[in-house]
Amino acid sequence: MSELISHSNSIEWRFERQILRIETWERNSLRVRATCAPNFTDDLQALLPAEPCAAEITSGAESLTLRNGNITATLNLKGQLAFYNQRGELLLEEMWRQRSTVGIGSSEKGQDKYVSALKLDGREFKPLAGGKYQLTVRFESRPEERLYGMGQYQQPWLDLKGCTLELAQRNSQASVPFMQSSLGYGLLWNNPAIGEVNFAKNQTEWRARVTGEMDYWITAADSIVDITRQYAKATGTPPPAPAFISGLWQCKLRYRTQQEVLDVAREYRRRNLPLSVMVIDFFHWPNQGTWCFDPIDWPDPKAMVAELSALGIELMVSVWPTVEARSPLYPKMKAKGWLVSSERGVQVNLDFMGNTTFFDATHPQAREFVWETVKENYYDVDIKLFWLDEAEPEYRAYDFDNYRYHAGPVLEVGNRYPRDFAQGFYDGLKANGEQDIVNLVRCSWAGSQRYGVLAWSGDVHSSFHAFRNQIAAGLNMGLAGIPWWTTDIGGFQGGNVNDPAFHELLIRWFQWAVFCPVLRMHGYREPQIQPPERYRDGIPQCNSGSPNELWSYGEVNFDIMQHWLSVREKLRPYIDALYDNAHQHGDPLMRPLFWHYPQEKQSWEIEDQYLFGEDLLVAPVIHAGQRQRDVWLPAGANWVALNGERYRGGERITVDAPLETIPVFIREGSQLVSVLTH
């Protein structure tokens, strides 16, 4: 016989070995957990601690109902669960298909759809050898529903309904498992296990490959804005953004020497071009896993930092989690258990420029050791910004079943690695009194935002196809709670500095990046430049790409980018205010049209334009050779083009888009009209 139990702020169902608990967790929100173990663990995963909220609990003949503000959970004796909003409208219900069952939703009179010979449960714990489970959780699909968030996937679709998403971290893929529904709820899959989610037409199915518990958090509100803010309250917001974050960042693969960095910085100042950040990419070190400058090419880092600082330029340095077998730190880290271990075969995780193993970012002592090494070699010469590359981490083969972390097998805990990597640096910087913390990280998980993570979209190709995907990637990252986001302008790999076709892509990408959270030049430009020596002390030396500064692509292209850089400079006070809003509330800087215009049907359908804050509507040119652009202008406001021409909202227009121009419109009444129009 199953049992229903109520507490002051939670309700439970117990049957055989399974315990299901629904408890209040922040306003209008619930945490839902199930286990086949005797008790729940205390791991918060992505959530922050929450003060219990007063719950309204009512008992029926065969059910319990728990209400917390806008959300109500109904649980029956069969353990079936459904969620409603404050008006009693069904938001989400588990999918059950059994021969004899009692329906719990209100979507179909008589509930005949629940009676089936399929023998499918809404929650399925499938035992695995060793004591853990493969978990599958099924929900009824709502055909009219639109779904957003979930992080960054290399695809053009903003609306994820109908998509299958791998819950795993890869280079250019960031699994941040918080989704938002057009029906008025958000759900965090609070589980770092490798798995997948299928937002299919016939059902929604979440799966964790190895786990001990089901754990998700659900919130309800009448707007995407409020759902986002309630999620930010539960998982954290970004720290206050430093002033330099909104300026131009200059990077390439790679500046090989200290002299190259200084020469580029001096040229920016000679040309009177505003530059906020210079970035030193990988292989500036003697070997992977030394976390220091090679003294041959970088003889005086402290003097370099001092000169850049005098020029008003911050310096960021790349840190990889790889440790090469010949690194002097390797024996100690291996003996201490601070390296990722392999279940089978040779303990080599990646063979790029050496046989390397990743340090185990889930191990607190390993994080502390890496930070202390970084502190001695970088921070103590006044470098305070770090680029945490390879943060997925990027295995040579993504055989997730073959790797184990301190926190558990990768199949069970793997998705938390990039968050833990960032946390180690955030905690170290905070302990040294730093406030302006920015970690440029190539991956994220839920909660990463609270560790100063500026996510970027990884090593995407230099093509218009890849460019189009970045719009949906950036918007969905913001809706998944990661508002600090950027891309490699022009894409990472494939762009030849002498190719006019690439010049067009670069210009279009640069124009668009002016209206993104961070404006950052980066890429591995062709033709490649070979190092002066192939090996140094037996260690392979890395190639470099061609120049990637604004003046590297000819005077015509330089003039265009210089103009749009001047637009960015005019926008910086506006962008800084957006960053402050992200810190206060968790709001994204890049916003889908329905963020501010949810009442208009078109705002949910258009996926190739967006709002940068409330006052700017951006319509990127995303096809080669395109010189016109169709734009829909939301009603409820009138809009002013950058050339001063005025348009009425609620209309679809066609505007010219020569190479020198990106269609951008300012909400009439905004102070930006006088700032940007000419």
HUJOBEL-V646332 format. One record per pair of residues at least 12 apart in sequence whose C-alpha atoms are under 10 Angstrom apart, sorted by the first residue. I is the first residue (numbers start at 0). J is the second residue. Records with the same first field share a line. If there is no record, write none. Layout:
I: J  J
This chain:
0: 13  14  15  76  77
1: 13  14  15  17  75  76  77  78
2: 14  15  18  61  62  75  76  77  78
3: 19  20  58  61  62  63  74  75  76  77  78
4: 20  58  62  63
5: 20  21  22  56  57  58  63  64  65
6: 22  54  56
7: 22  23  51  52  53  54  55  56
8: 21  22  23  24  29  51  52  53  54  55  56  65  66  67
9: 21  22  23  24  29  30  31  51  52  53  54  55  56  64  65  66
10: 22  23  31  54  56  63  64  65  72  73  74
11: 31  32  33  63  74  78
12: 33  62  63  74  75  76  77  78  79
13: 33  34  35  76  77  78
14: 35  76  77  78
15: 35
16: 34  35  36  37
17: 33  34  35  36  37  38  78  124
18: 32  33  34  35  36  37  38  39  78  212
19: 31  32  33  34  35  39  74  78  79  80  122  212  213  214
20: 32  33  34  39  74  214
21: 33  64  65  72  73  74  80  214  215  216
22: 51  52  54  65  66  67  72  216
23: 49  50  51  52  53  54  65  66  67  68  70  216  217  218
24: 46  47  48  49  50  51  52  67  216  217  218  233
25: 47  48  49  50  51  52  53  67  68  218  229  230  232  233
26: 49  50  51  52  53  67  68  69  70  218  219  229  232  233
27: 52  66  67  68  69  70  71  84  85  184  217  218  219  220  226  229
28: 52  66  67  68  69  70  71  184  185  186  216  217  218  219  220  226  229  230  233
29: 52  65  66  67  70  71  72  82  186  215  216  217  218  219
30: 46  186  187  189  214  215  216  217  218
31: 72  80  188  189  213  214  215  216  217
32: 189  212  213  214  215  216
33: 122  124  211  212  213  214  215
34: 124  132  210  211  212  213  214
35: 124  126  131  132  211  212  213
36: 130  131  211  212
38: 212
39: 211  212  213
40: 211  212
43: 189  190  214  234
44: 188  189  190  191  214  234  412  415  445  446
45: 187  188  189  190  191  216  233  234  235  415  418  444  445  446  447
46: 187  189  215  216  230  231  232  233  234  235  445  446
47: 231  232  233  234  235  446
48: 233  234
49: 232  233  234
52: 67  68
53: 66  67  68
54: 66  67  68  71
55: 67  68  71
56: 71  72  73
57: 73
58: 73  74  75
59: 73  74  75
60: 75  76
61: 74  75  76  77  101
62: 74  75  76  77  78  79  80  103
63: 75  76  80
64: 80  81  82
65: 82
66: 82  83  84  85
67: 84  85  218  219
68: 84  85  218  219  220
69: 83  84  85  86  87  183  184  218  219  220  221
70: 82  83  84  85  86  87  88  90  184  217  218  219  220
71: 83  84  85  86  87  88  89  90  218  219
72: 84  91  92
73: 92  103  104
74: 103
75: 101  102  103
76: 101
77: 100  101  102  103
78: 93  103  120  121  122
79: 92  93  94  95  100  101  102  103  104  120  121  122
80: 92  93  94  95  102  103  104  121  122  138
81: 93  94  102  103  104  105  138  139
82: 103  104  184  217  218  219
83: 104  105  183  184  219
84: 182  183  184  218  219  220  221
85: 219  220  221
87: 105
88: 104  105  106  182  183
89: 104  105  106  182  183
90: 104  141  180  181  182  183  184  185  219
91: 104  138  139  140  141  180  182  183  184  186  217
92: 104  105  106  121  137  138  139  140
93: 120  121  122  136  137  138  139  140  202  203  204
94: 112  113  119  120  121  122  136  137  138  139  140  202  203  204
95: 112  113  114  115  117  118  119  120  121  122  137  138  139
96: 112  113  114  115  116  117  118  119  120  121
97: 112  113  114  115  116  117  118  119  120
98: 113  114  115  116  117  118  119
99: 113  114  115  116  118
100: 112  113  114  115
101: 113  114
102: 114
104: 139
106: 141
119: 137
120: 135  136  137  138
121: 135  136  137  138  139  204
122: 134  135  136  137  138  204  205  213
123: 135  136  137  206  213
124: 136  207  209  210  211  212  213
125: 208  209
126: 209  210  211
127: 208  209  210
130: 209  210  211
131: 208  209  210  211  212  411
132: 207  208  209  210  211  212  213  411
133: 192  194  206  207  208  209  210  211  212  411
134: 192  194  205  206  207  208  209  210  211  212  213
135: 194  195  196  204  205  206  207  208  213
136: 196  203  204  205  206  207  213
137: 196  197  202  203  204  205  206
138: 198  201  202  203  204  205
139: 199  200  201  202  203  204
140: 160  198  199  200  201  202  203  204
141: 160  182  198  199  200  201  202  203
142: 160  161  199  200  201  202
143: 160  181  182  200
144: 158  159  160  180  181  182  183  200
145: 157  158  159  160  161  179  180  181  182  198  603  604
146: 158  159  160  161  162  178  179  180  181  182  184  185  198  475
147: 159  160  177  178  179  180  181  185  223  471  474  475  476  477  478  479  591
148: 174  175  176  177  178  179  180  185  186  471  472  473  474  475  476  477  478  479  480  481
149: 164  166  173  174  175  176  177  178  179  186  187  188  196  444  445  472  475  476  477  478  479  480
150: 166  172  173  174  175  176  177  178  442  443  444  445  471  472  473  474  475  476  477  478  479  480  481
151: 168  171  172  173  174  175  176  442  443  454  455  456  457  468  469  471  472  473  474  475  476  477  479  481
152: 164  165  168  169  171  172  173  174  456  468  469  471  472  473  475  476
153: 171  172  173  456  457  459  464  465  466  467  468  469  470  471  472
154: 464  465  467  468  469  470  471  472
155: 464  465  466  467  468  469  470  471  472  606  607
156: 467  468  470  471  472  475  606  607
157: 468  470  471  472  473  474  475  591  603  604  605  606  607
158: 180  181  471  475  603  604  605  606
159: 178  179  180  197  198  199  475
160: 180  197  198  199  200  203
161: 197  198  199  200  201  202  203
162: 196  197  198  199  200
163: 195  196  197  198  199  203  204  205
164: 176  194  195  196  197  198  205
165: 193  194  195  196  197  206
166: 188  190  191  192  193  194  195  196  205  206  207  208  413  414
167: 191  192  193  194  195  391  397  399  409  410  413  414  415  444
168: 193  390  391  392  393  397  413  414  415  416  417  441  442  443  444
169: 389  390  391  392  393  394  397  414  441  442  457
170: 388  389  390  391  392  393  394  441  442  456  457  458  459
171: 391  441  442  455  456  457  458  459  472
172: 391  441  442  443  455  456  457  458  459  472
173: 391  414  417  441  442  443  444  445  454  455  456  457  472  476
174: 191  193  195  391  414  415  442  443  444  445  476  479
175: 187  188  189  191  414  415  442  443  444  445  446  447  475  476  478  479  480  481
176: 188  189  190  191  195  196  215  414  444  445  479  480
177: 189  215  216  217  227  230  444  445  475  476  478  479  480
178: 217  227  475  478  479  480
179: 217  218  219  223  226  227  230  475  478  479
180: 219  222  223  226
181: 221  222  223  593  597  603
182: 219  220  221  222  223
183: 218  219  220  221  222  223  225  226
184: 217  218  219  220  221  222  223  225  226  227
185: 216  217  218  219  220  223  225  226  227  229  230  478  479
186: 215  216  217  218  219  226  230
187: 214  215  216  217  218  230  234  445  479
188: 205  206  207  213  214  215  216  217  445
189: 212  213  214  215  216  445
190: 206  207  210  211  212  213  214  215  411  412  413  414  415  445
191: 207  209  210  409  410  411  412  413  414  415  416  444  445
192: 206  207  208  209  210  407  408  409  410  411  412  413  414  415
193: 206  207  208  209  210  399  400  409  410  411  412  413  414
194: 206  207  208  209  410  411  414
195: 207  208
207: 410  411  412
208: 400  409  410  411
209: 400  408  409  410  411  412
210: 408  410  411  412
211: 411
216: 230  233
217: 229  230
218: 230  233
222: 593  594  595  597
223: 478  593  594  595  597
224: 478  584  585  586  587  590  593  594  595
225: 584  586
226: 478
227: 477  478  479  480  584  585  586  587
228: 480  581  583  584  585  586
229: 584  585
230: 478  479  480  584  585
231: 446  448  449  479  480  481  581  582  583  584  585  586
232: 583  584  585
233: 446
234: 445  446  447  448  449  480  585
235: 445  446  447  448  449  450  480  582  583  584  585
236: 446  447  448  449  450  451  480  481  482  580  581  582  583  584  585  586
237: 436  437  446  447  448  449  450  451  452  453  480  481  482  483  578  579  580  581  582  583  584  585  586
238: 434  435  436  437  448  449  450  451  452  578  579  581  582  583  585
239: 434  435  436  437  451  575  578  579  580  581  582  583
240: 434  435  436  437  451  483  575  576  577  578  579  581  582
241: 434  435  436  437  575  578  579
242: 275  435  571  572  575  578
243: 274  275  276  311  312  313  435  571  575
244: 275  276  313  435  437  453  483  516  517  518  571  574  575  578
245: 275  276  513  515  516  517  518  519  567  568  570  571  572  573  574  575  578
246: 273  274  275  276  513  516  517  518  519  564  567  568  570  571  574  575
247: 272  273  274  275  276  277  312  513  517  518  519  520  564  567  568
248: 273  274  275  276  277  278  312  313  314  315  517  518  519  520  521
249: 263  264  267  274  275  276  277  278  279  314  518  519  520  521  547  548  549
250: 276  277  278  279  280  315  487  488  519  520  521  522  523  546  547  548
251: 277  278  279  280  487  491  519  520  521  522  523  524  543  544  545  546  547  548
252: 278  279  280  281  282  491  492  521  522  523  524  527  541  542  543  544  545  546  547
253: 278  279  280  281  282  283  521  522  523  524  528  541  542  543  544  545  546  547
254: 278  279  280  281  282  283  543  544  545  546
255: 279  280  281  282  283  296  297  530  541  542  543  544
256: 279  283  292  293  294  295  296  297  298
257: 279  283  292  294  295  296  297  298  299  300  302  303  304
258: 296  297  298  303
259: 296
260: 277  278  279  303  307  314
261: 277  303  304  306  307
263: 277  546  548
264: 276  277  306  307  310  311  312
265: 306  307  310
266: 548  550
267: 310  548  549  550
268: 310  311  312
270: 550
272: 549  561  564  565
273: 311  312  561  564  565  567  568
274: 310  311  312  313  564
275: 307  308  310  311  312  313  314
276: 307  308  311  312  313  314  315  384  519
277: 307  312  313  314  315  316  519  520
278: 313  314  315  316  317  384  385  386  519  520  521
279: 314  315  316  317  318  385  386
280: 315  316  317  318  319  386  388  521
281: 316  317  318  319  386  388  541
282: 317  318  319  352  539  540  541  542  543
283: 295  296  297  316  317  318  540  541
284: 296  297  317  318  540
285: 326  535  536  538  539  540
286: 321  322  323  324  325  326  327  352  353  535  536  537  538  539  540
287: 318  319  320  321  322  323  324  325  326  327  328  329  352  353  354  355  356  538
288: 318  319  320  321  322  323  324  325  326  327  328  329  332  355  356  357  358  369  372
289: 318  319  321  322  323  325  326  327  328  329  369  372  373  376
290: 317  318  319  320  321  322  326  328  369  370  372  373  374  375  376  377
291: 316  318  372  373  374  375  376  377
292: 316  376  377
299: 380
300: 376  377  380  381  382
301: 377  378  379  380  381  382
302: 380  381
303: 380  381
304: 380  381  382
305: 380  381  382
308: 381
313: 381  382  383  384
314: 381  382  383  384  385
315: 377  382  383  384  385  386  437  438  439
316: 377  382  383  384  385  386  387  439
317: 384  385  386  387  388  389  438  439  440
318: 369  373  385  386  387  388  389  390  440
319: 357  358  386  387  388  389  390  392
320: 338  355  356  357  358  359  360  369  387  388  389  390  391  392  393  420
321: 338  339  348  349  350  351  353  354  355  356  357  358  359  388  389  390  392  393
322: 338  347  348  349  353  354  355  356  357  358
323: 347  349  350  351  352  353  354  355  356  357  538
324: 346  347  353  354  355  356
325: 353  354  355  537  538
326: 355
328: 369  372
329: 355  356  358
332: 358  359  365  368  369
333: 356  358
335: 364  365
336: 358  359  362  364  365  404  405
337: 357  358  359  360  361  362  363  364  365  366  368  369  404  405
338: 356  357  358  359  360  361  362  365  403  404  405
339: 356  357  358  359  360  361  362  402  403  404  405  408  409
340: 356  357  358  359  401  402  403  404  405  408
341: 356  399  400  401  402  403  404  408
342: 400  401  402  403  408
343: 400  401  402
344: 401
346: 402
347: 394  395
348: 392  393  394  395  396  397  401  402
349: 392  393  394  395  396
350: 394  395
351: 395  539
352: 538  539  540  541
353: 538  539
356: 394
357: 389  390  392  393  394
358: 392  404  420
359: 392  403  404  405  406  416  419  420
360: 390  392  404  405  406  415  416  417  418  419  420  421  422  423
361: 404  405  406  407  412  413  415  416  417  418  419  420  422  423
362: 404  405  406  416  419  420  423
363: 405  406  419  422  423
364: 423
365: 405  420  423
366: 419  420  421  422  423  424  426  427
367: 423  424  426  427
368: 423
369: 420  423  424  427
370: 420  423  424  425  426  427  428
371: 423  424  427
373: 385  424  427
374: 424  427  428  431
378: 428  431
383: 424  428  433  435  436  437  438
384: 424  428  435  436  437  438  439
385: 421  424  425  436  437  438  439  440
386: 421  437  438  439  440  441  452  453  454
387: 417  420  421  424  438  439  440  441  442  452  453  454
388: 417  420  438  439  440  441  442  455  457
389: 417  440  441  442  457
390: 416  417  418  419  420  421  439  440  441  442  443
391: 413  414  415  416  417  418  420  440  441  442  443  444
392: 413  414  416  417  420  441  442
393: 441
398: 410
399: 411  413
400: 413
404: 416
414: 442  443  444  445
415: 442  443  444  445  446  447
416: 442  443  444
417: 440  441  442  443  444  445  447  452
418: 440  442  443  444  445  446  447  448  449  450  452
419: 443  444  446  447  450
420: 438  440  442  443  447  450
421: 437  438  439  440  442  443  447  448  449  450  451  452  453
422: 438  446  447  448  449  450  451  452
423: 450
424: 436  437  438  450  451
425: 437  438  449  450  451  452
426: 450
435: 451
436: 450  451  452  453
437: 450  451  452  453  483
438: 450  451  452  453  454
439: 451  452  453  454  455  483  484  485
440: 452  453  454  455  456  457  484
441: 453  454  455  456  457  458
442: 454  455  456  457
443: 455  476  481
444: 479  480  481
445: 479  480  481
446: 479  480  481
447: 480  481
448: 480  481  482  483  582  585
449: 480  481  582  585
451: 481  483
452: 481  482  483  484
453: 481  482  483  484  485  516  517
454: 473  476  481  482  483  484  485  486  517
455: 469  472  473  476  483  484  485  486  487  517  519
456: 468  469  472  473  476  484  485  486  487  490  491
457: 485  486  487  490  491
458: 486  487  490  491  492  522  523
459: 486  487  489  490  491  492  493  522
460: 487  489  490  491  492  493  494  522
461: 487  488  489  490  491  492  493  494  495  501  504  505  508  522  523  524
462: 489  490  491  492  493  494  500  501  504  505  508  621  622  623
463: 489  490  501  503  504  505  507  508  620  621  622  623
464: 621  622  623
465: 489  490  621
466: 486  487  488  489  490  504  505  507  508  511  619  620  621  622
467: 508  607  619  620  621  622
468: 607  621
469: 485  486  490  508
470: 511  515  589  591  606  607  608  609  619  621
471: 591  606  607  608  609
472: 484  485  486
473: 485  486  515  516  587  588  589  590  591
474: 587  588  589  590  591  606  609  610
475: 587  589  590  591
476: 587  589
477: 581  585  586  587  588  589  590  591
478: 585  586  587  589  590  591  594
479: 587
480: 581  585  586  587
481: 581  585  586  587  588
482: 516  577  578  581  582  585  586  587  588  589  590
483: 515  516  517  578  581  587  588  589
484: 515  516  517  518  587  588  589
485: 512  515  516  517  518  519
486: 508  512  515  516  517  518  519  520  521  522
487: 508  509  512  518  519  520  521  522  523
488: 504  505  506  507  508  509  510  511  512  518  519  520  521  522  547
489: 501  502  503  504  505  506  507  508  509  512  519  520  521  522  523  524  547
490: 504  505  508  520  521  522  523  524
491: 520  521  522  523  524
492: 521  522  523  524  525  544
493: 522  523  524  525  526
494: 522  523  524  525  526  544  545
495: 523  524  525  526  527  544  545  552
496: 524  525  526  544  545  546  547  551  552  553
497: 524  525  526  545  551  552  553
498: 525  552
499: 552  556
500: 623  624
501: 552  623
502: 552  553  556
503: 556  622  623  624  658  659
504: 620  621  622  623  624  658
505: 520  552  556  560
506: 552  556  557  559  560  563  658  659  660  661
507: 560  619  620  621  622  623  658  659  660  661
508: 619  620  621  661
509: 549  559  560  563  564  661
510: 559  560  562  563  564  566  567  619  620  658  659  660  661  662
511: 563  617  618  619  620  621  661  662  663
512: 563  564  567  619
513: 560  563  564  565  566  567  568  570
514: 563  566  567  570  574  588  589  609  610  611  612  615  616  617  619  663
515: 567  574  588  589  611  617
516: 574  575  577  578  587  588  589  611
517: 574
518: 564  567
520: 547  548  549
521: 547  548
522: 544  545  546  547
523: 542  543  544  545  546  547
524: 543  544  545  546  547
525: 543  544  545  546  547
526: 543  544  545  546
527: 542  543  544  545  546
528: 541  542  543  544  545  546
529: 541  542  543  544
530: 542  543
549: 561  564
555: 659
556: 658  659
558: 659
559: 658  659  660
560: 659
562: 659
563: 659  660  661
566: 674  675
567: 675
569: 671  674  675
570: 671  674  675
573: 611  612  614  670  671
574: 588  611  612
575: 588
576: 588  612
577: 589  611  612  613
578: 612
580: 612
586: 612
587: 611  612
588: 610  611  612  613
589: 609  610  611  612  613  615  616  617
590: 608  609  610  611  612  613  616
591: 603  605  606  607  608  609  610  611  612  616
592: 604  605  606  607  608  609  610  611  613  616  631  632  633
593: 605  609  610  633
594: 609  610  612  613
595: 610  612  613  633  635
596: 633  634  635  636
598: 634
599: 633  634  635  649
600: 633
601: 631  632  633  649
602: 631  632  633  634
605: 630  631
606: 618
607: 619  620  621  630
608: 620  629  630  631  632  662  663
609: 663
610: 663  664  665
611: 663  665
613: 665  666  669
614: 636  638  664  665  666  667  668  669  670  671  672
615: 638  639  640  663  664  665  666  667  669  671  672
616: 630  631  632  633  638  639  640  662  663  664  665  666
617: 630  661  662  663  664  665
618: 630  631  661  662  663  664
619: 656  660  661  662  663
620: 656  657  658  660  661  662
624: 657  658
625: 655  656  657  658
626: 654  655  656  657  658  659  660  661
627: 653  654  655  656  657  658  661  662
628: 652  653  654  655  656  657  661  662
629: 651  652  653  654  655  656  662
630: 650  651  652  653  654  662  663  664
631: 648  649  650  651  652  653
632: 646  647  648  649  650  651  652  664  666
633: 647  648  649  650  651  666
634: 647  648  649  650
635: 647  648  649  666
636: 648  649  665  666  667  668
637: 649  650  664  665  666  667  668
638: 663  664  665  666  667  668  669  672
639: 663  664  665  666  667  668  669  671  672  675  676
640: 654  662  663  664  665  666  667  672  675  676  677
641: 660  661  662  663  664  665  671  672  673  674  675  676  677
642: 662  663  664  675  676  677
643: 664  665  672  673  675  676  677
644: 664  676  677
645: 664  665  666  667
646: 664  666  667
647: 667
648: 666  667
664: 676
